[in-house]
């Protein structure tokens, strides 16, 4: 059986990406900067409904420059969702700041507003909050934004996984002071590698572009007054992104169909439950994720991952919380429930194959194997 991936790159059938790449070659403009970069920034900003965007080399770079734009520096406290990939937290360390990790809640699997409020009581001078829209599910962004505003704290919305997701009919990535997107190869659209920082503060985005091009001053020689970074997206990668953006809505529909089929076929036994769709949201369903009821079976996520691997099918466990990672274990973790929601989701959660190139027949095979494993 051919390999079925969790979520792999999927170029458009119409070859839109090739049109923009060819244009870059025809104009001999393949450097970081060029018309594809300019247009990709404008097109993403327009799609999200926000004023300005900076195309960067990765989502991690976007978070880093978002933190810098927020004024985060040595010794500052930054609250960060614990249940996420390490790229959400690593840039906090880049700036010499101190991460404090926040537990999740069960409605969205994202940052718990109650735990965030508790964190502000303990650390009233926190400089920024990094909230994540996990697996494409919008967090409780309105409540979290209200809490941040009340404490005069900058909100950075890590929408790396949620391009195209909506809360109250508003695009994710547009709720915070800054939003970030990732176009890594496994995301819903890809530039092979890349990211985007967005904001309604156009001056801050312009500053981010400056930092991302090695902080080179306008002079006839190379003049640098600030530390800079080699973070700009190439014109070739931006061309791929422009083509991918044209099929984003189609990919969202495909991901949604995959989620709905899993939900219909696997939830009836009561052993496995799909990640919930929060009220007033339209997730992009980047990954179809489920949680196993440990009271009804001894089967673990590891059992499922290893068994499916034997059939050349890729599945993964849910992100291991940051506060449990060896590199971050010395930092504080704030929770309000007796048992951490993030820890429970890691212990019992499983990411199912969600590849948009996967056929219905292939998904049926996966479902059949899952039913055997779980005795459904």
Secondary structure as UniProt FT lines:
FT   TURN            13..14
FT   HELIX           16..26
FT   TURN            27..28
FT   HELIX           35..48
FT   STRAND          52..56
FT   HELIX           59..69
FT   TURN            70..71
FT   TURN            74..75
FT   STRAND          77..81
FT   HELIX           87..94
FT   TURN            95..96
FT   STRAND          98..102
FT   TURN            106..108
FT   HELIX           113..122
FT   TURN            124..125
FT   STRAND          128..132
FT   HELIX           134..136
FT   HELIX           141..150
FT   TURN            151..152
FT   STRAND          154..158
FT   TURN            160..161
FT   TURN            163..164
FT   STRAND          166..167
FT   TURN            168..169
FT   STRAND          170..171
FT   TURN            172..173
FT   STRAND          178..182
FT   TURN            185..186
FT   STRAND          195..199
FT   HELIX           202..212
FT   TURN            214..215
FT   HELIX           235..245
FT   TURN            246..247
FT   HELIX           248..266
FT   TURN            268..269
FT   STRAND          272..274
FT   TURN            279..280
FT   STRAND          281..282
FT   STRAND          288..292
FT   TURN            294..296
FT   HELIX           301..309
FT   TURN            310..312
FT   STRAND          316..317
FT   HELIX           322..324
FT   TURN            326..330
FT   STRAND          333..334
FT   HELIX           341..348
FT   STRAND          349..352
FT   TURN            356..357
FT   HELIX           360..374
//
